Amino acid sequence: MKDNISEEEVRKFNKLALEWWDLDGSFSALHALNPLRFNYIKNWTELKNKKCLDIGCGGGILTESLSKYANHVDALDMSSEAISVAQNHQELMAIKNITYHQNNLESFVEVTSEQYDVLTCMEMLEHVPSPEKIIESSSKAVKVGGHLFISTINRNIKSYFMAIIGAEYILKLLPQGTHEFDSFIKPSEIEKWSRNYGLNLIDLAGVIYNPITKTFKLTDDVSVNYMMCLRKE
């Protein structure tokens, strides 16, 4: 493990980079999910005139949503191809208040500690060797009183069948091989790590997908996909 980066994961997303803004491509599910996760963030914190950090930003789907309200958004990803796509789309949309960085969080936070009001880490924790280190660095990046938002996948038999067999092989919502079961994370694990680094759990919500309407919604069932709101005390 070097700098908490999986080179295999970076290569995987580099290959898919040109599809980030294709609404019918490999990331179509993320486009469908984005309004739900963005509204979840807005429900728990004020974004207007705030400084945000989006970790694992990919092609900038959530980043651009945040930029509509925030004063400034810094966005990180280790995929050079994804960053290039994000920057090109930013230019196309004439967005001025986003700065994209091809960098890992641990290095980035060394010079940006306690600068952010809001940090988002969505669909990213399951793609790094040590998710606990991401939680630790996320806490360092956020101001006291700031909010952190995480979304990832639970680890159990149901999530294996729903998130891998169902989503990747049957419904084909994601490319096959997007996820590894051993990388899934239980909410209790994130909560434990968070407490170790001065973060309190404010909310935990499940996310379910309706294959008929092709829409996502919040639920009390956190057995597969879930989102969390944390605050730095």
Buried (B, 14 or more C-beta within 10 A) or exposed (E): EEEBBBEEBBEBBBEBBBBBBEEEBBBBBBBBBBEBBBEBBBEBBEBEEBBBBBBBBBBBBBBBBBBEBBEBBBBBBBBEBBBBBBBBBBEEEEBEBBEBBBBBBBBBBEEBBEBBBBBBBBBBBBBBBEBBBBBBBBBBBBBEEBBBBBBBBBBBEEBBEBBBEBBBEEBEBBBEEBBEBEBBBBBEBBBEBBBEBBBEBBEBBBBBBEEEEEEBEBBEBBBBBBBBBBBBE
